[in-house]
Amino acid sequence: MTLELPDNSPMLSMPWIITFGPMADDDEWEPVVCGPYEREHALGLAEEIVADEELTAVVEPLLPLVEIERIREEIAVARALADEEADEDQDTDLEFQSEDYDEDEDEEDEEYDEDEDEESEDEDEGDEDVEYDEDEDEDEDDDEHAGPPSPDEIRAGFARIAARLTGG
């Protein structure tokens, strides 16, 4: 699986990664991520591996984003796409048919729910209040993170990674 891009897309020049994973849901092992590669190399490698074994391969661009807001935007886009796909997967063809609905069953369900609510209220009365420990917050403050790296620091990191990848 890979993105289909127009010939003039700027993403074509980006580095690409391949994620190999199990094809079946009952196979449980951690996916293997390889790369970065040029797009054509990534596609060729993925096709070769998948042709010989029952695996799934996802070939995607590696987004070298250096700004926090751009990363957040990409996350928001990914979430929105996932929500869209989930909405499309839901069966919207079901229609409510009043003749399929039995009012007697509904009344029985309501009586049952009322009894259940009374029981759970009785159980809740015995619960103890949880106390808040202010010392826990102080311990968490000691573990503050250093903050995000600057875009210039990230770019310098890219250069170091490129040097390692090329044996430099």
C-alpha positions in Angstrom: 0.0 0.0 0.0 1.4 3.4 -0.9 0.2 6.9 -1.6 -0.7 7.6 -5.2 0.8 11.0 -6.0 0.7 13.3 -9.1 4.0 13.5 -11.0 4.6 17.1 -9.8 4.1 16.4 -6.1 6.8 17.8 -3.8 6.4 14.7 -1.6 8.0 12.6 -4.3 11.4 14.1 -3.4 11.0 13.4 0.3 12.6 10.4 2.0 10.3 7.4 2.3 9.9 4.6 4.9 8.5 1.1 4.7 6.5 -0.5 7.5 6.2 -4.2 7.3 3.6 -5.9 9.5 1.5 -9.0 9.8 -1.2 -9.5 7.2 -3.5 -11.4 9.6 -4.9 -9.9 12.9 -4.0 -13.1 14.8 -0.3 -12.7 14.0 1.1 -10.6 16.9 4.5 -9.1 16.3 5.8 -5.6 16.2 5.9 -4.0 12.8 9.4 -3.4 11.3 10.1 0.1 10.0 12.9 0.5 7.4 14.2 3.6 5.7 14.7 6.3 4.7 14.8 5.5 1.0 14.0 7.3 -2.2 10.5 6.6 -3.2 11.2 4.2 -6.1 13.7 2.2 -4.0 11.1 1.9 -1.1 8.5 0.7 -3.5 10.9 -1.8 -5.1 12.0 -3.2 -1.7 8.4 -3.4 -0.4 7.2 -5.2 -3.5 10.0 -7.7 -3.4 9.5 -8.6 0.3 5.7 -8.8 0.1 5.9 -11.0 -3.1 7.7 -13.7 -1.1 5.9 -13.6 2.2 2.4 -13.0 3.5 3.0 -9.5 4.9 1.6 -6.1 4.6 3.8 -3.2 3.6 3.0 0.5 3.9 5.3 2.8 2.0 4.9 6.4 3.1 6.9 9.7 3.0 8.9 10.6 6.1 7.8 14.0 7.0 10.8 16.0 8.2 8.8 18.6 10.1 10.6 21.0 12.3 7.8 23.2 13.7 5.6 22.0 16.6 2.5 23.5 15.0 3.1 21.7 11.7 3.4 18.4 13.6 0.1 19.1 15.4 -1.6 20.0 12.1 -0.5 16.6 10.6 -1.8 14.8 13.7 -5.1 16.6 13.4 -5.4 15.7 9.7 -4.6 12.0 10.5 -7.3 12.0 13.2 -9.8 13.6 10.9 -9.2 11.1 8.2 -9.5 8.2 10.7 -12.8 9.7 11.9 -14.0 10.0 8.3 -13.2 6.4 7.6 -14.9 5.3 10.8 -18.0 7.2 9.8 -18.0 5.6 6.4 -17.6 2.2 7.9 -20.8 2.5 10.0 -23.8 0.9 8.5 -26.3 3.7 7.8 -28.7 1.6 5.8 -30.6 0.5 8.9 -34.0 2.0 9.3 -36.3 2.0 12.3 -39.4 0.0 11.7 -42.1 0.7 14.2 -43.7 -2.7 13.7 -40.5 -4.3 14.8 -40.6 -2.5 18.1 -42.5 -4.2 20.9 -43.7 -1.7 23.6 -44.1 -4.5 26.2 -40.4 -5.4 25.9 -39.5 -1.7 26.5 -41.5 -1.5 29.7 -39.8 -4.6 31.0 -36.4 -3.1 30.2 -37.3 0.1 32.1 -38.4 -1.8 35.2 -35.1 -3.8 35.1 -33.1 -0.6 34.7 -34.8 1.1 37.7 -34.0 -1.9 39.9 -30.4 -2.0 38.8 -30.0 1.8 39.5 -31.3 1.3 43.1 -28.8 -1.5 43.7 -25.9 0.5 42.4 -26.8 3.5 44.5 -26.8 1.3 47.6 -23.3 0.0 46.6 -22.0 3.5 46.1 -22.9 4.6 49.6 -20.2 2.4 51.1 -17.4 3.8 48.9 -14.7 5.8 50.7 -13.6 9.3 49.5 -10.2 9.3 47.8 -7.8 11.8 49.3 -5.7 14.0 47.2 -2.0 14.0 48.0 -0.2 17.3 47.2 3.2 15.7 47.5 2.6 13.6 44.4 2.3 16.8 42.3 5.6 18.1 43.7 7.4 14.8 42.7 6.0 15.2 39.1 7.3 18.7 38.9 10.9 17.4 39.4 10.6 15.4 36.2 10.0 18.3 33.9 11.0 17.7 30.3 13.5 20.0 28.6 11.1 21.3 26.1 11.0 20.8 22.3 14.1 21.3 20.2 14.3 24.3 18.0 13.9 24.0 14.3 17.6 24.7 13.8 18.5 22.0 16.3 16.3 19.5 14.4 17.9 20.5 11.1 21.3 19.9 12.6 20.1 16.5 13.7 19.0 15.7 10.2 22.5 16.5 9.0 24.0 14.2 11.6 21.6 11.4 10.6 22.3 11.9 6.9 26.1 11.6 7.7 25.5 8.4 9.6 23.4 6.9 6.8 25.9 7.7 4.2 28.9 6.5 6.3 30.3 10.0 6.7 
